[in-house]
Amino acid sequence: MVEELRGNPASPGAAAGPVVRLTPPPVLPEHWDAPAEPEAELAAATEALDAAVADLEKRAASVSGEAKSIMDTQIMMAKDASLTAGIRASVDNGRPAAWAISDAFGKHVAALESIGGYVGERAADLIDIRDRAIAAALGLEPPGIPDVDGVFVLVGQDIAPADTVLLDPAKVLGIVTEKGGPTSHTAIVARALGIPAVVGCAGAAGLEAGQRVAVDGGRGTVVVDPTDDHVRQVRAESDALKEKLARHSGPGATADGHPVKLLLNVGSVGGASAEAAADAEGVGLFRTEFLFLDRTEAPSVEEQRAAYGEVLRGFAGRPVVIRTLDAGADKYIPFANTEDEPNPALGVRGYRVGVRHPELLTAQLRAISLAAADHDADVRVMAPMIATPAEAAAFRDLTREHGIGRAGVMIEVPAAAIRAADILAEVDFVSIGTNDLSQYTYAADRMLGELGELLDPWQPALLALVANVAAAAKEAGKAAGICGEAASDPGLAPVFAGLGITSLSMSVSAVPAVRAALTDYTLEQCEVLAREVLSAPDAPKARRVAAEFAAKSGG
Ligand SMILES: C=C(OP(=O)(O)O)C(=O)O
C-alpha cells in the first residue's frame, strides 16, 4: 500500500520528484584532544571561517533585494573582530579549530537570543555561519541546500532563514519539513515563491535521498513512492493550475464580477517592484518596522517621508495602507519596547507603544502625511493591536489632526473581532491580521511550529471571527480586508469573498493563484461555500467540505 504522510498545509499546489535532503548542521564529536600545535589550529580555524565567508560572499553576489541584505549582514557579523579574538582565546585554552569556532560564536549567539524578538532571530543567521565554518574545519559538506543538478523535492528538519533566500523555484519542486507551522518562515517563503510545501510533517524524518514523493501543499500530504499514475495525475494538476493562472489577469473578482481587491503586503522600500505593482490594485499592508529595526533611535521625519515616498511612487491613483509602527513581541525595537516584559506578545506592543511614546506615533503620522502630499497614491493609515473602540477613536482623531483622510485599524485581537461593529463605528475601514488573530484566539505562539495545527487559517474559531468582522463591516457599509497570511490561501479566497471580505492583501507571487481561485464561483456560490465551511467542526473537515463543494460545482 502507498504510504501517505501528513503535515501542515503550508503552500498550495502539487509536485512530484526525488527527495534531496538538506545537509544537517555538523555535530562536534564528543571527544577531542588538545592540539599539539595551537598555531596550526588557529590557522585552520581562521581558514575555515574565511572559507565560510567567501562562500557567503559568492552566494550574496548572485542574489538581490532582501536576500542580499540578509547575507550582507551575515558577512558583516562573521567579520567581527571579536569573533577572531574569541577563536584565538579558545585555541590558547587548548581547544582544536572546530571547537574554538563553536566557543567563539557561542557567546554572540547567546547574547542575541537573550534579547529575543527580531534581534533574537538574527541568532539563526549567526548559527548558520558558525555551522558552515565548523563543517569546513571538520572537512564536512556545508549544511543547508546541497548543490545538486536537476529538479527535486527539498526535505529536512526546517530551512534556515539564510537558506530560504537561496530557494530556486526552477529547481525546488516542493518542500517538506519536519518542523514548522503555517506561519513559520519556511511556509511564508514557500508561499511567496509559489513552491508547494508541507511543514510540521513528522514522518519526513524517514524520507531518504532519491526516494520519490508526491507533495500536496493544499491538503498537507506527502505520498511516499507514488505510483506512476499518481505522479502523472500530480503533474497534470500542476500543469492545469499553471495554465489557469496564466488565463487570468486584472482586478480580483468572482465569476460573476463581484469585486474583491487584490492588494500587496510590502515590508521594505524595495519590496514592491514596478512589475509587482502593475499586477496589484494597491498595497493592503505596508509594514513600516523595517525603518526602525536594527537601530538605536527612531528615524527622523524626513527619513521616514523619503522611505514611504519610495513605495507611494509606484502606486499613483491606487490605495496604499500604511501601518503605523508595530513594535514589540516578534518585532522588538529597543527604543520603543521594554526588555523585561514577561510575555511580550501580550505586552506593550503595536498601538500601545504609540500611547506610551506619543512622539514616535506623531512623528510617523507627520512623515506619512508629508509623503502623501508628495505623491499621487491614495494614502490610508492603520494602527496595529487595537483592542477597544476607544483606542480606535483616539487613533482616528490623531490621524485626522495630521490631515490623513482615511483611518483604519487592524483586527488582530479577539476582543476587537468580537466587538467589530463598535470598532467600525469609529474608523473608515478594518483589516484583519490573521497571523496575530490566530495566535491570540488559539493561545498559540505564532512562532512555535509545534503548534502549527492550531494556527491553521482554516480553524473554525478564526473563520467565525472573520465572519463576524465581515458582517459588521457590511452592516456599516465599510471595507473589511484581510492582510494576514490567510489572504494568500487560494482555497480560502472564495470563502472570504462569500463572508463579505472586500480585499485580500498578500505577497506578490500569491496574487495569480488567489485571483484565479476567486473566479471559480459566483458570489452566491461563495456564500453557500462559506456557510458550509463555517459549519465544519475542525480545519481538516473544513478543507474537505471545500473540496467536496468544488467537486459538485465543478470549481
Ligand atoms: C498581518 C499581520 O501582522 P504581522 O506583521 O504581525 O504579521 C497579522 O498579524 O496577520
Ligand as a Chemical Component Dictionary entry (heavy atoms), coordinates in Angstrom:
data_LIG
# 
_chem_comp.id                   LIG 
_chem_comp.type                 NON-POLYMER 
_chem_comp.pdbx_formal_charge   0 
_chem_comp.three_letter_code    LIG 
# 
loop_
_chem_comp_atom.comp_id 
_chem_comp_atom.atom_id 
_chem_comp_atom.alt_atom_id 
_chem_comp_atom.type_symbol 
_chem_comp_atom.charge 
_chem_comp_atom.model_Cartn_x 
_chem_comp_atom.model_Cartn_y 
_chem_comp_atom.model_Cartn_z 
_chem_comp_atom.pdbx_ordinal 
LIG C1 C1 C 0 -0.528 40.942 9.062  1  
LIG C2 C2 C 0 -0.278 40.720 10.323 2  
LIG O1 O1 O 0 0.667  41.437 11.007 3  
LIG P1 P1 P 0 2.178  40.955 11.212 4  
LIG O2 O2 O 0 3.031  41.968 10.530 5  
LIG O3 O3 O 0 2.345  40.962 12.702 6  
LIG O4 O4 O 0 2.299  39.587 10.608 7  
LIG C3 C3 C 0 -1.002 39.691 11.077 8  
LIG O5 O5 O 0 -0.842 39.611 12.297 9  
LIG O6 O6 O 0 -1.741 38.933 10.423 10 
# 
loop_
_chem_comp_bond.comp_id 
_chem_comp_bond.atom_id_1 
_chem_comp_bond.atom_id_2 
_chem_comp_bond.value_order 
_chem_comp_bond.pdbx_ordinal 
LIG C1 C2 DOUB 1 
LIG C2 O1 SING 2 
LIG C2 C3 SING 3 
LIG O1 P1 SING 4 
LIG P1 O2 DOUB 5 
LIG P1 O3 SING 6 
LIG P1 O4 SING 7 
LIG C3 O5 DOUB 8 
LIG C3 O6 SING 9 
# 
